[in-house]
Amino acid sequence: MGSEHSSEATRLRDRVLRCAGPIIEDHGGELVDAEVDTSRGQHTVRLLVHSDKGVTVRLCEGISRELSDLLDVDDPIPGRYRLEVTSPGLDRPLLSDGDFRRAQGRKVKVVLSDGSTTLGRLTKWDERQIGLEVEPGAETVVERQAIAKAMIEVEF
């Protein structure tokens, strides 16, 4: 039964991504990810949105309103559903190229598979490695395959 739910969630997620991406871009945002939860008899669709200008309540409401209208017409989600539009949050791990691109210049904490931790400002990235300025003028390179978890550190 669990795999049946997960395959349904994956199908719904793919359909929602196709519908949501252009709408979010029209509003000046970028679709980071979509999560679909099909448990407890009601579908919950959560869209994680980034904007260089900041993810405001107004932006989320505009996207939500327009996407709800489209989903009601296109009807990819059977029955009732709950739609949430939100920012990814600072505690979300950096996984994709887009995550690293958005984190460029930010302070990042990297936990490696061997358990060691490196903290530094993300200076560069590509599909194989990232560069961190660990102190002024001193940079270290970390292979992405060695990263267990990478997250933005909050700076005050």
Rosetta constraint file for C-alpha pairs under 8 A:
AtomPair CA 1 CA 5 HARMONIC 6.48 0.50
AtomPair CA 2 CA 6 HARMONIC 6.28 0.50
AtomPair CA 3 CA 7 HARMONIC 6.02 0.50
AtomPair CA 4 CA 8 HARMONIC 6.23 0.50
AtomPair CA 5 CA 9 HARMONIC 6.07 0.50
AtomPair CA 5 CA 38 HARMONIC 6.55 0.50
AtomPair CA 5 CA 39 HARMONIC 7.72 0.50
AtomPair CA 6 CA 10 HARMONIC 6.06 0.50
AtomPair CA 6 CA 38 HARMONIC 7.97 0.50
AtomPair CA 7 CA 11 HARMONIC 6.18 0.50
AtomPair CA 8 CA 12 HARMONIC 6.15 0.50
AtomPair CA 8 CA 38 HARMONIC 7.78 0.50
AtomPair CA 9 CA 13 HARMONIC 5.91 0.50
AtomPair CA 9 CA 36 HARMONIC 5.57 0.50
AtomPair CA 9 CA 37 HARMONIC 6.49 0.50
AtomPair CA 9 CA 38 HARMONIC 6.14 0.50
AtomPair CA 10 CA 14 HARMONIC 6.20 0.50
AtomPair CA 10 CA 36 HARMONIC 7.54 0.50
AtomPair CA 11 CA 15 HARMONIC 6.39 0.50
AtomPair CA 12 CA 16 HARMONIC 6.06 0.50
AtomPair CA 12 CA 36 HARMONIC 7.05 0.50
AtomPair CA 12 CA 76 HARMONIC 6.80 0.50
AtomPair CA 12 CA 77 HARMONIC 6.64 0.50
AtomPair CA 13 CA 17 HARMONIC 6.03 0.50
AtomPair CA 13 CA 34 HARMONIC 6.44 0.50
AtomPair CA 13 CA 35 HARMONIC 6.61 0.50
AtomPair CA 13 CA 36 HARMONIC 5.79 0.50
AtomPair CA 13 CA 45 HARMONIC 7.97 0.50
AtomPair CA 14 CA 18 HARMONIC 6.37 0.50
AtomPair CA 15 CA 19 HARMONIC 6.44 0.50
AtomPair CA 15 CA 76 HARMONIC 6.65 0.50
AtomPair CA 16 CA 20 HARMONIC 5.79 0.50
AtomPair CA 16 CA 34 HARMONIC 7.74 0.50
AtomPair CA 16 CA 76 HARMONIC 7.46 0.50
AtomPair CA 17 CA 21 HARMONIC 5.79 0.50
AtomPair CA 17 CA 34 HARMONIC 6.72 0.50
AtomPair CA 18 CA 22 HARMONIC 7.67 0.50
AtomPair CA 19 CA 23 HARMONIC 7.22 0.50
AtomPair CA 19 CA 67 HARMONIC 7.53 0.50
AtomPair CA 19 CA 70 HARMONIC 7.66 0.50
AtomPair CA 19 CA 71 HARMONIC 7.78 0.50
AtomPair CA 20 CA 24 HARMONIC 6.05 0.50
AtomPair CA 20 CA 31 HARMONIC 7.70 0.50
AtomPair CA 20 CA 67 HARMONIC 6.45 0.50
AtomPair CA 21 CA 25 HARMONIC 6.23 0.50
AtomPair CA 21 CA 30 HARMONIC 7.45 0.50
AtomPair CA 21 CA 31 HARMONIC 5.88 0.50
AtomPair CA 22 CA 26 HARMONIC 6.10 0.50
AtomPair CA 23 CA 27 HARMONIC 6.49 0.50
AtomPair CA 23 CA 63 HARMONIC 6.65 0.50
AtomPair CA 23 CA 66 HARMONIC 7.35 0.50
AtomPair CA 23 CA 67 HARMONIC 6.91 0.50
AtomPair CA 24 CA 28 HARMONIC 6.55 0.50
AtomPair CA 24 CA 29 HARMONIC 5.17 0.50
AtomPair CA 24 CA 30 HARMONIC 6.11 0.50
AtomPair CA 24 CA 31 HARMONIC 6.46 0.50
AtomPair CA 24 CA 49 HARMONIC 7.67 0.50
AtomPair CA 24 CA 63 HARMONIC 6.10 0.50
AtomPair CA 25 CA 29 HARMONIC 5.00 0.50
AtomPair CA 25 CA 30 HARMONIC 5.77 0.50
AtomPair CA 25 CA 31 HARMONIC 7.64 0.50
AtomPair CA 27 CA 59 HARMONIC 7.07 0.50
AtomPair CA 27 CA 62 HARMONIC 7.57 0.50
AtomPair CA 27 CA 63 HARMONIC 6.90 0.50
AtomPair CA 28 CA 51 HARMONIC 6.78 0.50
AtomPair CA 29 CA 49 HARMONIC 6.36 0.50
AtomPair CA 29 CA 50 HARMONIC 5.64 0.50
AtomPair CA 29 CA 51 HARMONIC 4.67 0.50
AtomPair CA 29 CA 52 HARMONIC 7.79 0.50
AtomPair CA 30 CA 49 HARMONIC 5.60 0.50
AtomPair CA 30 CA 50 HARMONIC 5.09 0.50
AtomPair CA 30 CA 51 HARMONIC 6.15 0.50
AtomPair CA 31 CA 47 HARMONIC 7.23 0.50
AtomPair CA 31 CA 48 HARMONIC 6.21 0.50
AtomPair CA 31 CA 49 HARMONIC 4.83 0.50
AtomPair CA 31 CA 50 HARMONIC 6.49 0.50
AtomPair CA 32 CA 47 HARMONIC 7.70 0.50
AtomPair CA 32 CA 48 HARMONIC 5.34 0.50
AtomPair CA 32 CA 49 HARMONIC 5.42 0.50
AtomPair CA 32 CA 50 HARMONIC 6.42 0.50
AtomPair CA 32 CA 88 HARMONIC 7.35 0.50
AtomPair CA 32 CA 98 HARMONIC 7.56 0.50
AtomPair CA 32 CA 99 HARMONIC 7.75 0.50
AtomPair CA 33 CA 47 HARMONIC 6.11 0.50
AtomPair CA 33 CA 48 HARMONIC 5.18 0.50
AtomPair CA 33 CA 49 HARMONIC 7.32 0.50
AtomPair CA 34 CA 45 HARMONIC 7.11 0.50
AtomPair CA 34 CA 46 HARMONIC 5.67 0.50
AtomPair CA 34 CA 47 HARMONIC 4.53 0.50
AtomPair CA 34 CA 48 HARMONIC 6.03 0.50
AtomPair CA 35 CA 44 HARMONIC 8.00 0.50
AtomPair CA 35 CA 45 HARMONIC 5.85 0.50
AtomPair CA 35 CA 46 HARMONIC 5.06 0.50
AtomPair CA 35 CA 47 HARMONIC 6.48 0.50
AtomPair CA 36 CA 43 HARMONIC 6.96 0.50
AtomPair CA 36 CA 44 HARMONIC 5.70 0.50
AtomPair CA 36 CA 45 HARMONIC 4.65 0.50
AtomPair CA 36 CA 46 HARMONIC 6.36 0.50
AtomPair CA 37 CA 43 HARMONIC 5.66 0.50
AtomPair CA 37 CA 44 HARMONIC 5.08 0.50
AtomPair CA 37 CA 45 HARMONIC 6.57 0.50
AtomPair CA 38 CA 42 HARMONIC 6.17 0.50
AtomPair CA 38 CA 43 HARMONIC 4.59 0.50
AtomPair CA 38 CA 44 HARMONIC 6.56 0.50
AtomPair CA 39 CA 43 HARMONIC 6.83 0.50
AtomPair CA 42 CA 79 HARMONIC 7.77 0.50
AtomPair CA 42 CA 80 HARMONIC 6.24 0.50
AtomPair CA 42 CA 81 HARMONIC 5.78 0.50
AtomPair CA 42 CA 82 HARMONIC 7.58 0.50
AtomPair CA 43 CA 77 HARMONIC 7.70 0.50
AtomPair CA 43 CA 80 HARMONIC 6.78 0.50
AtomPair CA 43 CA 81 HARMONIC 4.59 0.50
AtomPair CA 43 CA 82 HARMONIC 6.24 0.50
AtomPair CA 44 CA 81 HARMONIC 5.60 0.50
AtomPair CA 44 CA 82 HARMONIC 4.68 0.50
AtomPair CA 44 CA 83 HARMONIC 6.02 0.50
AtomPair CA 44 CA 84 HARMONIC 7.56 0.50
AtomPair CA 45 CA 81 HARMONIC 7.25 0.50
AtomPair CA 45 CA 82 HARMONIC 6.09 0.50
AtomPair CA 45 CA 83 HARMONIC 4.87 0.50
AtomPair CA 45 CA 84 HARMONIC 6.10 0.50
AtomPair CA 46 CA 83 HARMONIC 6.01 0.50
AtomPair CA 46 CA 84 HARMONIC 4.61 0.50
AtomPair CA 46 CA 85 HARMONIC 5.88 0.50
AtomPair CA 46 CA 86 HARMONIC 7.40 0.50
AtomPair CA 47 CA 83 HARMONIC 7.86 0.50
AtomPair CA 47 CA 84 HARMONIC 6.16 0.50
AtomPair CA 47 CA 85 HARMONIC 4.82 0.50
AtomPair CA 47 CA 86 HARMONIC 6.22 0.50
AtomPair CA 48 CA 85 HARMONIC 6.23 0.50
AtomPair CA 48 CA 86 HARMONIC 5.21 0.50
AtomPair CA 48 CA 87 HARMONIC 5.13 0.50
AtomPair CA 48 CA 88 HARMONIC 5.03 0.50
AtomPair CA 49 CA 55 HARMONIC 7.16 0.50
AtomPair CA 49 CA 85 HARMONIC 7.00 0.50
AtomPair CA 49 CA 86 HARMONIC 5.95 0.50
AtomPair CA 49 CA 87 HARMONIC 4.97 0.50
AtomPair CA 49 CA 88 HARMONIC 6.42 0.50
AtomPair CA 50 CA 54 HARMONIC 7.14 0.50
AtomPair CA 50 CA 55 HARMONIC 6.25 0.50
AtomPair CA 50 CA 87 HARMONIC 5.97 0.50
AtomPair CA 50 CA 88 HARMONIC 7.11 0.50
AtomPair CA 51 CA 55 HARMONIC 5.64 0.50
AtomPair CA 55 CA 59 HARMONIC 6.33 0.50
AtomPair CA 55 CA 60 HARMONIC 7.11 0.50
AtomPair CA 55 CA 86 HARMONIC 7.47 0.50
AtomPair CA 55 CA 87 HARMONIC 6.04 0.50
AtomPair CA 56 CA 60 HARMONIC 6.35 0.50
AtomPair CA 57 CA 61 HARMONIC 6.04 0.50
AtomPair CA 58 CA 62 HARMONIC 6.13 0.50
AtomPair CA 59 CA 63 HARMONIC 6.26 0.50
AtomPair CA 60 CA 64 HARMONIC 5.93 0.50
AtomPair CA 60 CA 85 HARMONIC 5.40 0.50
AtomPair CA 60 CA 86 HARMONIC 6.46 0.50
AtomPair CA 61 CA 65 HARMONIC 5.96 0.50
AtomPair CA 61 CA 85 HARMONIC 7.69 0.50
AtomPair CA 62 CA 66 HARMONIC 6.27 0.50
AtomPair CA 63 CA 67 HARMONIC 5.88 0.50
AtomPair CA 63 CA 85 HARMONIC 7.43 0.50
AtomPair CA 64 CA 68 HARMONIC 5.83 0.50
AtomPair CA 64 CA 83 HARMONIC 7.10 0.50
AtomPair CA 64 CA 84 HARMONIC 7.34 0.50
AtomPair CA 64 CA 85 HARMONIC 6.33 0.50
AtomPair CA 65 CA 69 HARMONIC 6.41 0.50
AtomPair CA 66 CA 70 HARMONIC 6.43 0.50
AtomPair CA 67 CA 71 HARMONIC 5.99 0.50
AtomPair CA 68 CA 72 HARMONIC 5.99 0.50
AtomPair CA 68 CA 83 HARMONIC 7.60 0.50
AtomPair CA 69 CA 73 HARMONIC 6.42 0.50
AtomPair CA 70 CA 74 HARMONIC 5.86 0.50
AtomPair CA 70 CA 75 HARMONIC 7.88 0.50
AtomPair CA 71 CA 75 HARMONIC 5.08 0.50
AtomPair CA 71 CA 76 HARMONIC 6.50 0.50
AtomPair CA 71 CA 77 HARMONIC 7.48 0.50
AtomPair CA 77 CA 81 HARMONIC 7.16 0.50
AtomPair CA 88 CA 92 HARMONIC 6.25 0.50
AtomPair CA 90 CA 151 HARMONIC 7.37 0.50
AtomPair CA 90 CA 152 HARMONIC 6.06 0.50
AtomPair CA 90 CA 153 HARMONIC 7.55 0.50
AtomPair CA 90 CA 154 HARMONIC 7.42 0.50
AtomPair CA 91 CA 151 HARMONIC 6.54 0.50
AtomPair CA 91 CA 152 HARMONIC 7.18 0.50
AtomPair CA 92 CA 151 HARMONIC 6.66 0.50
AtomPair CA 93 CA 149 HARMONIC 6.33 0.50
AtomPair CA 93 CA 150 HARMONIC 5.51 0.50
AtomPair CA 93 CA 151 HARMONIC 4.87 0.50
AtomPair CA 93 CA 152 HARMONIC 7.77 0.50
AtomPair CA 94 CA 99 HARMONIC 5.18 0.50
AtomPair CA 94 CA 100 HARMONIC 6.25 0.50
AtomPair CA 94 CA 149 HARMONIC 7.33 0.50
AtomPair CA 94 CA 150 HARMONIC 5.31 0.50
AtomPair CA 94 CA 151 HARMONIC 5.61 0.50
AtomPair CA 94 CA 152 HARMONIC 7.71 0.50
AtomPair CA 95 CA 99 HARMONIC 6.08 0.50
AtomPair CA 95 CA 100 HARMONIC 7.36 0.50
AtomPair CA 95 CA 150 HARMONIC 7.57 0.50
AtomPair CA 96 CA 100 HARMONIC 6.56 0.50
AtomPair CA 97 CA 101 HARMONIC 6.09 0.50
AtomPair CA 97 CA 126 HARMONIC 7.36 0.50
AtomPair CA 97 CA 127 HARMONIC 6.98 0.50
AtomPair CA 98 CA 102 HARMONIC 6.13 0.50
AtomPair CA 99 CA 103 HARMONIC 6.23 0.50
AtomPair CA 100 CA 104 HARMONIC 6.17 0.50
AtomPair CA 100 CA 125 HARMONIC 6.83 0.50
AtomPair CA 101 CA 125 HARMONIC 7.56 0.50
AtomPair CA 103 CA 107 HARMONIC 8.00 0.50
AtomPair CA 103 CA 108 HARMONIC 7.84 0.50
AtomPair CA 103 CA 122 HARMONIC 6.92 0.50
AtomPair CA 103 CA 152 HARMONIC 7.01 0.50
AtomPair CA 104 CA 121 HARMONIC 7.78 0.50
AtomPair CA 104 CA 122 HARMONIC 5.17 0.50
AtomPair CA 104 CA 123 HARMONIC 6.03 0.50
AtomPair CA 104 CA 124 HARMONIC 6.74 0.50
AtomPair CA 105 CA 121 HARMONIC 5.82 0.50
AtomPair CA 105 CA 122 HARMONIC 5.18 0.50
AtomPair CA 105 CA 123 HARMONIC 5.78 0.50
AtomPair CA 106 CA 121 HARMONIC 5.36 0.50
AtomPair CA 106 CA 122 HARMONIC 5.79 0.50
AtomPair CA 106 CA 152 HARMONIC 6.78 0.50
AtomPair CA 106 CA 153 HARMONIC 7.70 0.50
AtomPair CA 107 CA 119 HARMONIC 7.15 0.50
AtomPair CA 107 CA 120 HARMONIC 5.41 0.50
AtomPair CA 107 CA 121 HARMONIC 4.14 0.50
AtomPair CA 107 CA 122 HARMONIC 6.24 0.50
AtomPair CA 107 CA 152 HARMONIC 5.94 0.50
AtomPair CA 107 CA 153 HARMONIC 5.45 0.50
AtomPair CA 107 CA 154 HARMONIC 7.57 0.50
AtomPair CA 107 CA 155 HARMONIC 7.54 0.50
AtomPair CA 108 CA 119 HARMONIC 5.80 0.50
AtomPair CA 108 CA 120 HARMONIC 5.55 0.50
AtomPair CA 108 CA 121 HARMONIC 5.84 0.50
AtomPair CA 108 CA 122 HARMONIC 6.33 0.50
AtomPair CA 108 CA 150 HARMONIC 6.75 0.50
AtomPair CA 108 CA 151 HARMONIC 5.59 0.50
AtomPair CA 108 CA 152 HARMONIC 4.44 0.50
AtomPair CA 108 CA 153 HARMONIC 5.27 0.50
AtomPair CA 109 CA 117 HARMONIC 7.02 0.50
AtomPair CA 109 CA 118 HARMONIC 5.91 0.50
AtomPair CA 109 CA 119 HARMONIC 4.54 0.50
AtomPair CA 109 CA 120 HARMONIC 6.71 0.50
AtomPair CA 109 CA 150 HARMONIC 5.67 0.50
AtomPair CA 109 CA 151 HARMONIC 5.40 0.50
AtomPair CA 109 CA 152 HARMONIC 6.26 0.50
AtomPair CA 109 CA 153 HARMONIC 6.15 0.50
AtomPair CA 110 CA 117 HARMONIC 5.58 0.50
AtomPair CA 110 CA 118 HARMONIC 5.15 0.50
AtomPair CA 110 CA 119 HARMONIC 6.23 0.50
AtomPair CA 110 CA 147 HARMONIC 6.72 0.50
AtomPair CA 110 CA 148 HARMONIC 7.70 0.50
AtomPair CA 110 CA 149 HARMONIC 5.92 0.50
AtomPair CA 110 CA 150 HARMONIC 4.36 0.50
AtomPair CA 110 CA 151 HARMONIC 6.61 0.50
AtomPair CA 111 CA 115 HARMONIC 6.15 0.50
AtomPair CA 111 CA 116 HARMONIC 5.86 0.50
AtomPair CA 111 CA 117 HARMONIC 4.49 0.50
AtomPair CA 111 CA 118 HARMONIC 6.55 0.50
AtomPair CA 111 CA 147 HARMONIC 6.07 0.50
AtomPair CA 111 CA 148 HARMONIC 5.59 0.50
AtomPair CA 111 CA 149 HARMONIC 5.16 0.50
AtomPair CA 111 CA 150 HARMONIC 6.21 0.50
AtomPair CA 112 CA 116 HARMONIC 5.45 0.50
AtomPair CA 112 CA 117 HARMONIC 6.20 0.50
AtomPair CA 112 CA 146 HARMONIC 5.58 0.50
AtomPair CA 112 CA 147 HARMONIC 4.44 0.50
AtomPair CA 112 CA 148 HARMONIC 4.92 0.50
AtomPair CA 112 CA 149 HARMONIC 6.83 0.50
AtomPair CA 113 CA 146 HARMONIC 5.63 0.50
AtomPair CA 113 CA 147 HARMONIC 5.83 0.50
AtomPair CA 113 CA 148 HARMONIC 4.84 0.50
AtomPair CA 118 CA 134 HARMONIC 7.73 0.50
AtomPair CA 119 CA 132 HARMONIC 7.65 0.50
AtomPair CA 119 CA 134 HARMONIC 6.22 0.50
AtomPair CA 120 CA 132 HARMONIC 5.00 0.50
AtomPair CA 120 CA 133 HARMONIC 5.06 0.50
AtomPair CA 120 CA 134 HARMONIC 4.25 0.50
AtomPair CA 120 CA 135 HARMONIC 7.14 0.50
AtomPair CA 121 CA 132 HARMONIC 5.16 0.50
AtomPair CA 121 CA 133 HARMONIC 4.99 0.50
AtomPair CA 121 CA 134 HARMONIC 6.60 0.50
AtomPair CA 122 CA 130 HARMONIC 7.24 0.50
AtomPair CA 122 CA 131 HARMONIC 5.93 0.50
AtomPair CA 122 CA 132 HARMONIC 4.66 0.50
AtomPair CA 122 CA 133 HARMONIC 6.55 0.50
AtomPair CA 123 CA 130 HARMONIC 7.69 0.50
AtomPair CA 123 CA 131 HARMONIC 5.40 0.50
AtomPair CA 123 CA 132 HARMONIC 5.58 0.50
AtomPair CA 123 CA 133 HARMONIC 6.48 0.50
AtomPair CA 124 CA 130 HARMONIC 5.66 0.50
AtomPair CA 124 CA 131 HARMONIC 4.94 0.50
AtomPair CA 124 CA 132 HARMONIC 7.31 0.50
AtomPair CA 125 CA 129 HARMONIC 5.77 0.50
AtomPair CA 125 CA 130 HARMONIC 4.10 0.50
AtomPair CA 125 CA 131 HARMONIC 6.06 0.50
AtomPair CA 126 CA 130 HARMONIC 6.41 0.50
AtomPair CA 127 CA 144 HARMONIC 7.48 0.50
AtomPair CA 128 CA 143 HARMONIC 5.98 0.50
AtomPair CA 128 CA 144 HARMONIC 5.54 0.50
AtomPair CA 128 CA 145 HARMONIC 7.31 0.50
AtomPair CA 129 CA 141 HARMONIC 6.68 0.50
AtomPair CA 129 CA 142 HARMONIC 5.47 0.50
AtomPair CA 129 CA 143 HARMONIC 4.25 0.50
AtomPair CA 129 CA 144 HARMONIC 4.77 0.50
AtomPair CA 129 CA 145 HARMONIC 7.91 0.50
AtomPair CA 130 CA 141 HARMONIC 5.72 0.50
AtomPair CA 130 CA 142 HARMONIC 5.36 0.50
AtomPair CA 130 CA 143 HARMONIC 6.53 0.50
AtomPair CA 130 CA 144 HARMONIC 6.64 0.50
AtomPair CA 131 CA 139 HARMONIC 6.59 0.50
AtomPair CA 131 CA 140 HARMONIC 5.78 0.50
AtomPair CA 131 CA 141 HARMONIC 4.52 0.50
AtomPair CA 131 CA 142 HARMONIC 6.39 0.50
AtomPair CA 132 CA 139 HARMONIC 5.40 0.50
AtomPair CA 132 CA 140 HARMONIC 5.33 0.50
AtomPair CA 132 CA 141 HARMONIC 6.31 0.50
AtomPair CA 132 CA 142 HARMONIC 7.78 0.50
AtomPair CA 133 CA 137 HARMONIC 7.03 0.50
AtomPair CA 133 CA 138 HARMONIC 5.67 0.50
AtomPair CA 133 CA 139 HARMONIC 4.18 0.50
AtomPair CA 133 CA 140 HARMONIC 6.39 0.50
AtomPair CA 134 CA 138 HARMONIC 5.90 0.50
AtomPair CA 134 CA 139 HARMONIC 5.72 0.50
AtomPair CA 134 CA 140 HARMONIC 6.79 0.50
AtomPair CA 135 CA 139 HARMONIC 7.22 0.50
AtomPair CA 142 CA 146 HARMONIC 7.33 0.50
AtomPair CA 142 CA 147 HARMONIC 7.71 0.50
AtomPair CA 143 CA 147 HARMONIC 7.00 0.50
